[in-house]
Amino acid sequence: DIQMTQSPSSLSASVGDRVTITCRASQTISSYLNWYQHKPGEAPKLLIYAASSLQGGVPSRFSGSGSGTDFTLTISSLQLEDFASYYCQQSYSTPWTFGQGTKVEIK
Amino acid sequence: QVQLQESGPGLAKPSETLSLTCTVSGGSLSGYYWSWIRQPPGKGLEWIAYIYYSGSTNYNPSLKSRVTISVDTSKNQFSLRLSSVTAADTAVYYCAGCRAVAGTPFDYWGQGTLVTVSS
């Protein structure tokens, strides 16, 4: 299985801050890396697919980068509605696997 | 707009079989891999299995011996059965869909249903 390691596991930030979350794969996954936002009681929401492509309807403050084994999700200016958990997921090979998540909390 | 809704008992007894159904509305099952994904309390997301509308399947090896996924195209539903459950199977179970093309993400998700394994 491909292991996905996210960091940090949690962070505290203020509205307007720039936030960066990293995800590392245990082997190369090309650009088959996706990012999801998850709020309690809601369905996870796809933000970024193929490492850097913004899903339709997702604000442009979200961006993704990377390829191979190292990937980054950036929120350029954190908004109130962005306080949530974020997960990376590799779609390179089954079993598809997720990172352990990053909880973004209000400072 | 495609919507997914999980249904099934919220409680299962140890050693019994957990059964859940996902109803897909607003679209057809064709062209997508339909998956079950779970999240134990305080833990990350784990992909369980997927099924294609034709019935072809793919299972996570970690659960394969206990999992059966099936599809009912007449009802636009797919289902999960997980046998011999233990407390470790307590989780929020999500159904999700991704286009049946290599490398695509899960772009449709249900809201999830909590299943607790307890006597």
Boltz contact constraints between the chains, C-beta under 6 A:
constraints:
  - contact:
      token1: [A, 32]
      token2: [B, 103]
      max_distance: 6.0
  - contact:
      token1: [A, 34]
      token2: [B, 105]
      max_distance: 6.0
  - contact:
      token1: [A, 43]
      token2: [B, 109]
      max_distance: 6.0
  - contact:
      token1: [A, 43]
      token2: [B, 111]
      max_distance: 6.0
  - contact:
      token1: [A, 44]
      token2: [B, 109]
      max_distance: 6.0
  - contact:
      token1: [A, 46]
      token2: [B, 105]
      max_distance: 6.0
  - contact:
      token1: [A, 46]
      token2: [B, 107]
      max_distance: 6.0
  - contact:
      token1: [A, 49]
      token2: [B, 105]
      max_distance: 6.0
  - contact:
      token1: [A, 87]
      token2: [B, 45]
      max_distance: 6.0
  - contact:
      token1: [A, 91]
      token2: [B, 103]
      max_distance: 6.0
  - contact:
      token1: [A, 91]
      token2: [B, 105]
      max_distance: 6.0
  - contact:
      token1: [A, 94]
      token2: [B, 58]
      max_distance: 6.0
  - contact:
      token1: [A, 95]
      token2: [B, 47]
      max_distance: 6.0
  - contact:
      token1: [A, 95]
      token2: [B, 60]
      max_distance: 6.0
  - contact:
      token1: [A, 96]
      token2: [B, 47]
      max_distance: 6.0
  - contact:
      token1: [A, 98]
      token2: [B, 44]
      max_distance: 6.0
  - contact:
      token1: [A, 98]
      token2: [B, 45]
      max_distance: 6.0
  - contact:
      token1: [A, 100]
      token2: [B, 44]
      max_distance: 6.0
  - contact:
      token1: [A, 101]
      token2: [B, 44]
      max_distance: 6.0
